[in-house]
Amino acid sequence: MQQLPNGVPTTELPPLAWQKSRRSNPSGNCVEMAGLPDGAGIAVRNSRFPEGPALIYTLDEITAFLGGVRDGDFDNLIA
């Protein structure tokens, strides 16, 4: 798969299996993530704007981010 730019409209992505957290609320204010074909990375979008831009991250970037979340590195942003 070709390298995708950040901010790519989701309409320009292949069909993806978007998923959101079980902790998301019913008002639709959620972040959704989907694996890209061939393990090329992870796409992230705002569920309120499903056709809007998607940010594209490598697996290493997502791994580092999730590790930081687990470690509490971002807790100060919602305290």
Summary of the structure (lengths in Angstrom):
residues: 79
radius of gyration: 13.3
end to end distance: 39.6
largest distance: 39.6
contacts: 176
relative contact order: 0.20
helix: 28%
strand: 24%
